[in-house]
Amino acid sequence: MGDVIFRAGDHFEEAALREDAFQSMDQITLAARALEKAGFLRRVTDEQGRESYLIIRDITGADLAFVVSREHKEMEEGG
């Protein structure tokens, strides 16, 4: 198993912005949606009503690559 790159309790957008794996907020948003669907993230709302993604399971580089590539493949196949 690879190194944990995002730990439980991190806010995904903030953690992802510190990583070199993403080039844009669009990529971060798509990855967050895929990880939420796979059960790694949960959407939360803060006191100001802003939505964010909270990590509920540690995410490794291998997990991230698998989930995001699987989601991309499903989108291409129309599923």
Protein Blocks (a to p, Z undefined) as FASTA:
>chain_A
ZZdfbdghiafklmmmmpmkbcbfklmmmmmmmmmmnopaccdddfkopacdddfbdcdf
klmmmmmmmmmmmmmnoZZ
